[in-house]
Amino acid sequence: MNLPIVQPNLDSLATFLAVAQLRGFRAAARGLGVTPSAVSQSIRQLEKRIGSPLFARTTRSVRLTEAGERLVAHAQPALEMLSAGIDAARGLGERIGGRLRITVPRPSLPLLVNRLLPTFLDLHPDVQLDLVGDDRLIDIVEEGFDAGIRLGHHVQQDMVAVWLTPPEKFVVVGAPKFFARYGRPAAPHDLRKQRCILLRQTTRIYDHWQFAVNGKQVSVQVQGPLIANDVDTCVRAALRGVGLFRLPRSLVMHHLHQKSLETVLDEWSLEVLGLSLYFPSRSKALPKLRAFADFAVKNMRRDFEADDYEPALAV
């Protein structure tokens, strides 16, 4: 039997989702600003309407029953869409302004500056754009960001993603003087004997490079004299002839155009998804974020050019 869309039912569903998310009646009561008994009563009434228990409770834990899991799967998106609709209606006509905090991979900062600024800020003079370069995959809500930008379109369940840039190849690059001294790898497995530059992100070192060989993805373990936790530093080192480095082609198009770097193993390069803008689903109605997303989509969805990125190092 369908529950009618009336206030008591909406309140009960909101209470149910709070208990499901926080895994506790007392925690939900604190979050909702009501008493634990009020939460228990609301859940009992909802279970009575549905005709099935929604939680299995012990003295130490609260977990969803199969009926509870099914209800979460349907109720969570429905209430979020309803909330987003109310926010969107309320947001019409609101002023586009305030601080807009976006976390961005450090290598992508020049692309955003070159393609979006100063035009975006001229169109919206009341917006203060706060771009924070960070290569970690962070919880944008917990760390106080309105949105994030990263490679790929896969995001957490409560996020939405809008793709910004087209897919591109991951390439292996080196300086002409490096190839003159050490030679060129003829196939991916030759990299095992080459000097490579390794990127570190948090605790992970990327010492396995992926390639497409005979229609299959193959991982090749590499090693070398330098490990760095910054892409720009790795590119600088490649320009100096320290070793080979693997990264998205767009990041070094300037150097490829200037012939200060060259690619190898192109026929085995893998294609990766482009950049996406992601944010909590209910945040899309924020005027400042909506304005940025619309402008970014319009100005980022085109092929890369050599001057999209500033040169990492003049040599």
PyMOL commands that set and color helices and strands:
alter all, ss='L'
color gray80, all
select helices_A, chain A and resi 7-22+25-32+36-50+66-91+106-116+119-123+176-182+188-193+231-239+249-258+266-268+281-285+287-300
alter helices_A, ss='H'
color red, helices_A
select strands_A, chain A and resi 55-57+62-64+98-104+127-133+147-151+159-163+168-174+195-201+204-206+208-213+216-221+223-228+245-248+262-264+271-272+275-280
alter strands_A, ss='S'
color yellow, strands_A
deselect
rebuild
show_as cartoon
